[in-house]
C-alpha cells in the first residue's frame, strides 16, 4: 500500500487489582477504533495470577488484538508463568524475546516484545566484571540485547515496526525520576539494536515519574507508564510517510474513544 494509517493504543504499569474489574472493562471498551493494543508490563499490582484474571477478562472483550510483555511486578510472587497462561487463554499474545506480526487492513505491524532488564546508562552501566552475581545481571541483559537484534531483523520487512519493552532503553524518558535509581529503570545497552534498525515506534513503561517522550538518536521513544498518562492509554498513529505521533481523544465520543484511521 502506498498510503496507509494504523492506530496503536499502548499503556504500561496498569497494576491491576482483583477488585477493579469494572474499571478495566470500561477502560478497554473505550479503545474502540484502534487497530492494536500493546501493554508494556507491570500488568498486575503484586504479581498474583488472580489479578491477571481481571485483566484477562477485560482483554477478552477488547476491540482489537492485544499483545503484552511482563514487568517486574508480574515476577514478584513467582507466578509469572500462571499470569502468562491466564492472559494467553484470553487471546493475549505475551511476548518475551520474540516477535509477532499483525495484519491490519492490508498493513503488517511487526512487534518485538520483551521485559528488558536493568543495567544503567552511560558511565553508570553495570560492567561485565567482578562478582559472579553482577556478571549474571550483565549476562541477562545481554540475552535481551541479542534477542532485540535478532527479532528486529525478523520484522525488517513489516510496514510498521514496533519495539515493546517494560524497562527503559534510554535515560531521555527518565527525567523526573531520581538519578540514583536510573540504573534500576533500564539500560541503554538496549538502545544499540534500536539505533541499528530504527523501528517506527519504541514503547516502554516502568518510569512512573519520568517523561512521556524521549529519543535514541533520531528514533523517538515513548514512556507509556499509566501513572504519567493520568491512567489512560496513549494512542499513536503510524503509517506511510509519517512519523508515529500521539492522537488526541475524540471529545465528542466515549471518554477514551479514537477515530479509526482511514475510516
C-alpha positions in Angstrom: 0.0 0.0 0.0 1.4 3.4 -0.9 -0.7 5.3 1.7 -1.9 3.8 5.0 -2.5 4.6 8.6 -2.9 2.4 11.6 -3.6 3.3 15.3 -1.9 1.6 18.2 -3.0 2.0 21.8 -0.3 1.5 24.4 0.0 1.6 28.2 2.2 0.1 30.9 2.1 -0.2 34.7 -1.6 -0.9 34.9 -1.1 -2.5 38.3 -4.4 -4.3 38.1 -6.0 -5.4 41.4 -8.7 -8.0 42.0 -11.5 -5.5 42.9 -11.1 -3.4 39.7 -12.9 -5.5 37.1 -15.5 -2.8 36.2 -12.8 -0.1 35.8 -10.7 -2.2 33.4 -13.6 -3.3 31.3 -14.6 0.3 30.9 -11.0 1.3 30.1 -10.6 -1.3 27.3 -14.1 -0.8 25.9 -13.1 2.9 25.4 -10.4 1.8 22.9 -13.0 1.3 20.1 -11.4 2.3 16.8 -7.8 1.3 17.4 -6.1 -1.4 15.4 -3.8 -2.9 18.0 -3.4 -2.7 21.8 0.0 -3.0 23.5 0.7 -3.5 27.2 4.2 -2.5 28.4 4.5 -4.6 31.6 3.6 -4.4 35.3 0.2 -5.7 34.3 -0.6 -6.8 37.9 -0.2 -4.9 41.1 1.6 -7.6 43.1 2.3 -10.5 40.7 -0.8 -12.6 41.5 -2.4 -14.6 38.8 -5.8 -13.7 40.3 -5.0 -10.1 39.3 -4.2 -11.2 35.8 -7.6 -12.8 35.6 -9.2 -9.4 36.0 -7.1 -8.0 33.1 -7.7 -11.1 31.0 -11.5 -10.6 31.3 -11.1 -7.0 30.0 -8.8 -8.1 27.2 -11.1 -10.8 26.1 -13.7 -8.2 25.1 -11.1 -5.7 23.7 -11.9 -4.2 20.3 -8.5 -5.1 18.9 -5.8 -7.7 19.3 -3.7 -7.4 22.5 0.0 -8.0 22.9 1.9 -7.7 26.2 5.2 -8.0 27.9 5.6 -8.7 31.6 7.2 -6.3 34.1 9.0 -6.6 37.4 5.7 -6.5 39.4 4.5 -9.6 37.4 7.5 -11.6 38.6 7.3 -10.6 42.2 5.3 -13.6 43.6 6.8 -16.3 41.3 3.5 -16.6 39.4 4.8 -15.2 36.1 4.0 -18.5 34.2 0.5 -18.6 35.6 0.0 -14.9 34.7 1.1 -15.6 31.1 -1.2 -18.6 30.9 -4.3 -16.7 32.1 -3.6 -13.9 29.6 -3.0 -16.3 26.7 -6.3 -18.1 27.4 -8.0 -14.7 26.8 -6.2 -14.3 23.5 -3.4 -12.0 24.6 -0.1 -12.6 22.9 2.5 -12.4 25.7 6.0 -11.7 24.2 9.3 -12.4 25.8 12.3 -12.0 23.5 10.2 -12.8 20.5 8.2 -11.0 17.8 4.7 -11.2 16.3 3.1 -10.0 13.1 -0.4 -8.4 13.0 -2.1 -7.8 9.6 -4.4 -4.8 9.8 -6.4 -3.8 6.7 -3.6 -4.7 4.4 -0.9 -3.3 6.6 1.6 -5.6 8.5 2.6 -4.4 12.0 5.6 -6.2 13.4 6.0 -6.1 17.2 9.2 -7.2 19.1 8.4 -7.6 22.7 10.4 -8.3 25.9 10.5 -7.3 29.5 14.1 -6.0 29.2 16.2 -5.5 32.4 18.4 -3.3 34.4 21.9 -2.2 33.6 22.3 1.5 33.8 23.2 4.3 31.4 26.4 5.8 30.0 29.0 5.9 32.8 26.7 4.1 35.3 26.4 0.9 33.3 26.9 -2.3 35.2 30.1 -3.9 33.7 30.9 -7.5 32.8 33.4 -7.6 35.6 33.7 -8.6 39.3 31.4 -10.7 41.4 29.5 -13.6 39.7 26.1 -12.2 40.6 26.8 -8.8 38.9 28.2 -10.6 35.9 24.9 -12.7 35.8 23.0 -9.4 35.7 25.1 -8.3 32.7 24.6 -11.6 31.0 20.8 -11.4 31.5 20.7 -8.0 29.7 23.0 -9.4 27.0 20.3 -12.0 26.2 17.8 -9.1 25.8 20.2 -7.2 23.5 20.8 -10.3 21.3 17.1 -11.1 21.1 16.2 -7.5 20.2 18.8 -7.6 17.4 17.5 -10.9 16.2 13.8 -10.1 16.3 14.2 -6.7 14.7 15.8 -8.5 11.8 12.8 -10.8 11.7 10.3 -7.9 11.3 12.5 -5.9 9.0 10.0 -6.1 6.1 6.9 -5.1 8.1 5.2 -1.9 7.2 5.2 -0.6 10.8 7.8 -1.9 13.2 7.3 -1.6 17.0 9.5 -2.4 20.0 7.6 -3.1 23.2 9.5 -3.1 26.5 8.9 -2.7 30.2 12.4 -1.4 31.2 13.6 1.9 29.6 16.2 1.7 26.7 17.2 5.4 27.2 17.6 7.9 30.0 15.8 10.6 28.0 12.4 9.4 29.3 13.6 9.2 32.9 13.9 12.9 33.6 11.8 13.5 36.8 12.9 10.2 38.4 15.8 10.3 40.9 19.0 9.7 39.1 20.1 7.4 41.9 17.5 4.8 40.7 18.0 5.1 36.9 20.2 2.0 36.8 17.2 0.0 38.1 14.9 1.5 35.5 16.6 0.1 32.4 19.7 0.3 30.3 20.9 2.0 27.2 22.5 -1.3 26.2 19.0 -2.0 24.7 19.5 1.1 22.5 22.2 -0.5 20.4 20.0 -2.7 18.2 17.3 0.1 18.1 19.9 2.5 16.7 20.9 0.0 14.0 17.4 -0.9 12.9 15.4 2.4 13.6 12.0 0.9 14.3 9.0 3.2 13.8 7.7 3.1 17.4 9.6 2.3 20.7 7.4 1.9 23.8 8.3 1.2 27.5 6.9 1.7 31.0 8.3 1.4 34.5 9.3 5.1 35.0 6.3 6.4 36.8 7.9 9.8 37.4 9.6 10.1 34.0 8.8 11.9 30.8 6.3 10.8 28.1 8.7 11.4 25.2 12.4 10.8 24.6 14.7 9.5 21.9 17.5 7.3 20.9 19.3 9.4 18.3 16.6 10.1 15.6 14.3 7.3 16.9 11.5 8.6 19.2 10.8 6.7 22.4 7.6 6.9 24.4 7.2 6.1 28.1 3.6 4.9 28.3 3.5 4.2 32.1 -0.1 4.8 33.1 0.8 7.0 36.1 2.2 9.6 33.9 -0.7 9.3 31.4 -3.4 10.1 34.0 -4.3 6.3 33.9 -5.3 6.4 30.3 -3.9 4.8 27.1 -1.7 6.6 24.7 -2.8 6.1 21.1 -0.4 6.6 18.2 -1.0 6.9 14.5 1.7 5.4 12.3 1.8 4.9 8.6 3.4 5.6 5.2 5.3 8.8 5.1 4.5 9.9 8.7 6.4 9.7 12.0 4.3 8.0 14.6 2.5 10.6 16.7 0.1 10.6 19.7 -3.5 11.1 18.8 -5.9 13.3 20.8 -9.1 11.7 22.1 -12.4 12.4 20.4 -14.1 14.6 22.9 -17.5 14.1 21.3 -17.2 10.3 21.6 -16.7 8.0 24.6 -14.1 9.1 27.2 -11.4 7.1 25.6 -12.6 6.7 22.1 -10.4 7.4 19.0 -11.4 7.7 15.3 -10.2 4.8 13.2 -7.5 6.0 10.9 -8.6 5.7 7.2 -12.3 5.0 8.2 
